[in-house]
Amino acid sequence: MKRTSKTMSVLVLVFAVSIVSLSINVANAQAVPEWVKNTALWYGEGIVSEGEFLNMIKFLIENEVIVIDSLMEPVPQAIDAQVVIPNGNYDVTGAGFYSPLNLEIPVGSTVTWVNDDSVPHNIQSIDLEGKVTQLFNSPPLNTGDRFEHTFDEEGVFKYYCSFHPWRVGLVTVS
């Protein structure tokens, strides 16, 4: 038990010193406060609880004594996304909506619409009032046909099929 406690103490101390030493460049070479060393040692010896030790680490991160780069939000990467026009989409009473109905993508992504329905469809960009815009407009898409558009700016973009105007979808670009 005593050997396990010493091993744990050493591991915790190495962990705490590693975290602090990794952050020295970012934290303007601040010295490791004595209470940090003590808390790490006491945690390793079982004197302080895991909760107290984690609160110390949390305090150091929140006060930017330790700066962890991975906490920064990743920059969204452009993707290739797909919207399926499912079989039965032409039926006004059916549940064959676009899949997904609201596609969320980062700027620079390309969306491909795929017609899996048994009848032709088209993709027409529309404004908030439902009027066709010239942003993206496909020719008639027969079963299996595809249409692509790359979204280069943020916004919410509505579209519909002019053959079946009750089917409206959204692409949200952020």
C-alpha positions as CSV (number, residue, x, y, z in Angstrom):
1,M,0.0,0.0,0.0
2,K,2.8,2.4,0.9
3,R,4.6,1.7,-2.4
4,T,1.4,2.3,-4.4
5,S,1.0,5.6,-2.5
6,K,4.5,6.7,-3.4
7,T,4.1,5.6,-7.0
8,M,0.9,7.5,-7.2
9,S,2.5,10.5,-5.6
10,V,5.3,10.5,-8.1
11,L,2.9,10.0,-11.1
12,V,0.7,12.9,-9.9
13,L,3.7,15.1,-9.3
14,V,5.1,14.3,-12.7
15,F,1.7,15.0,-14.2
16,A,1.3,18.4,-12.4
17,V,4.8,19.5,-13.2
18,S,4.4,18.4,-16.9
19,I,1.2,20.4,-17.3
20,V,2.7,23.4,-15.7
21,S,6.0,23.1,-17.6
22,L,4.1,22.8,-20.9
23,S,2.3,26.0,-20.1
24,I,5.3,28.0,-19.0
25,N,5.9,29.5,-22.5
26,V,2.3,30.5,-22.8
27,A,2.0,31.6,-19.2
28,N,5.0,34.0,-19.3
29,A,7.3,31.7,-17.4
30,Q,5.3,32.0,-14.1
31,A,6.7,29.9,-11.3
32,V,4.8,26.9,-10.1
33,P,2.9,28.0,-7.0
34,E,3.8,26.1,-3.8
35,W,0.1,25.3,-3.3
36,V,0.0,23.5,-6.7
37,K,3.0,21.4,-5.7
38,N,1.5,20.6,-2.3
39,T,-2.0,19.8,-3.7
40,A,-0.5,17.4,-6.2
41,L,1.6,15.8,-3.5
42,W,-1.3,15.5,-1.1
43,Y,-3.5,14.0,-3.7
44,G,-0.9,11.4,-4.5
45,E,-0.6,10.7,-0.8
46,G,-4.4,10.4,-0.4
47,I,-4.6,13.5,1.9
48,V,-6.8,15.5,-0.5
49,S,-9.7,14.1,-2.5
50,E,-9.8,13.7,-6.2
51,G,-12.4,16.5,-6.3
52,E,-10.1,18.9,-4.6
53,F,-7.2,18.0,-6.9
54,L,-9.5,18.5,-10.0
55,N,-10.7,21.8,-8.6
56,M,-7.0,22.9,-8.4
57,I,-6.5,21.9,-12.1
58,K,-9.7,23.7,-13.1
59,F,-8.6,26.8,-11.2
60,L,-5.3,26.8,-13.1
61,I,-7.0,26.4,-16.5
62,E,-9.7,29.0,-15.8
63,N,-7.1,31.6,-14.6
64,E,-4.9,30.8,-17.7
65,V,-2.0,29.6,-15.6
66,I,-2.3,26.4,-17.7
67,V,-3.3,27.0,-21.3
68,I,-4.5,24.0,-23.2
69,D,-4.6,24.6,-26.9
70,S,-7.2,21.8,-27.5
71,L,-9.8,23.8,-25.6
72,M,-10.0,26.2,-28.4
73,E,-12.9,25.5,-30.8
74,P,-11.7,23.7,-34.0
75,V,-12.0,25.6,-37.2
76,P,-14.7,23.8,-39.2
77,Q,-13.4,22.1,-42.3
78,A,-15.4,22.2,-45.6
79,I,-17.1,18.9,-46.2
80,D,-18.9,17.1,-49.0
81,A,-22.5,16.7,-47.8
82,Q,-25.5,15.1,-49.4
83,V,-29.3,15.7,-49.4
84,V,-31.4,12.8,-50.6
85,I,-34.7,13.3,-52.3
86,P,-36.4,10.1,-51.1
87,N,-38.8,7.9,-53.0
88,G,-42.3,9.3,-52.5
89,N,-41.2,12.9,-52.2
90,Y,-43.6,13.8,-55.0
91,D,-46.7,12.8,-53.0
92,V,-48.2,15.8,-51.2
93,T,-49.7,13.5,-48.5
94,G,-46.5,11.4,-48.1
95,A,-43.8,11.8,-45.6
96,G,-41.0,11.8,-48.2
97,F,-39.2,15.0,-47.1
98,Y,-35.6,15.9,-48.0
99,S,-33.1,14.0,-45.9
100,P,-31.9,15.9,-44.0
101,L,-34.5,18.5,-44.0
102,N,-32.1,21.1,-42.5
103,L,-28.5,20.4,-43.5
104,E,-25.9,22.2,-41.3
105,I,-22.5,22.7,-42.9
106,P,-19.4,24.9,-42.6
107,V,-18.5,27.6,-45.2
108,G,-16.9,26.1,-48.3
109,S,-18.8,22.9,-48.2
110,T,-20.3,21.3,-51.3
111,V,-23.8,19.9,-51.1
112,T,-24.9,17.2,-53.6
113,W,-28.6,16.6,-54.0
114,V,-29.5,13.0,-55.1
115,N,-32.9,12.2,-56.6
116,D,-33.9,8.7,-55.2
117,D,-37.5,9.3,-56.2
118,S,-39.3,7.7,-59.1
119,V,-40.2,11.0,-60.7
120,P,-38.1,14.0,-61.8
121,H,-37.4,16.9,-59.3
122,N,-35.4,20.1,-59.4
123,I,-33.6,22.2,-56.8
124,Q,-34.5,25.9,-56.8
125,S,-33.0,28.4,-54.3
126,I,-35.6,30.7,-52.8
127,D,-35.6,33.7,-50.6
128,L,-37.5,34.1,-47.3
129,E,-40.7,35.0,-49.2
130,G,-40.4,31.9,-51.4
131,K,-39.3,33.7,-54.6
132,V,-36.8,31.9,-56.8
133,T,-33.3,33.3,-56.6
134,Q,-30.3,32.7,-58.9
135,L,-28.0,31.3,-56.2
136,F,-28.4,27.6,-57.2
137,N,-30.9,26.1,-59.6
138,S,-30.7,22.6,-61.1
139,P,-32.1,21.3,-64.3
140,P,-34.8,18.5,-63.9
141,L,-33.2,15.6,-62.0
142,N,-34.3,12.1,-63.1
143,T,-34.0,9.2,-60.8
144,G,-30.4,8.8,-59.8
145,D,-29.3,12.2,-61.1
146,R,-27.2,14.5,-58.9
147,F,-26.8,18.3,-58.6
148,E,-24.0,20.1,-56.7
149,H,-23.5,23.5,-55.2
150,T,-20.7,24.9,-53.1
151,F,-21.7,27.3,-50.3
152,D,-19.0,30.0,-49.9
153,E,-20.7,32.3,-47.4
154,E,-22.6,31.9,-44.1
155,G,-26.4,32.0,-44.0
156,V,-29.6,30.1,-44.1
157,F,-30.5,29.0,-47.6
158,K,-34.0,27.8,-48.5
159,Y,-34.8,25.7,-51.6
160,Y,-37.7,23.8,-53.0
161,C,-38.7,21.7,-56.0
162,S,-40.8,23.8,-58.5
163,F,-42.5,20.6,-59.7
164,H,-43.6,19.8,-56.1
165,P,-43.6,23.2,-54.3
166,W,-44.8,21.8,-51.0
167,R,-41.3,20.3,-50.5
168,V,-39.0,22.9,-49.0
169,G,-35.5,22.3,-47.4
170,L,-32.8,24.3,-45.7
171,V,-29.1,24.5,-45.8
172,T,-27.6,26.3,-42.8
173,V,-24.0,27.5,-43.4
174,S,-21.8,28.7,-40.6
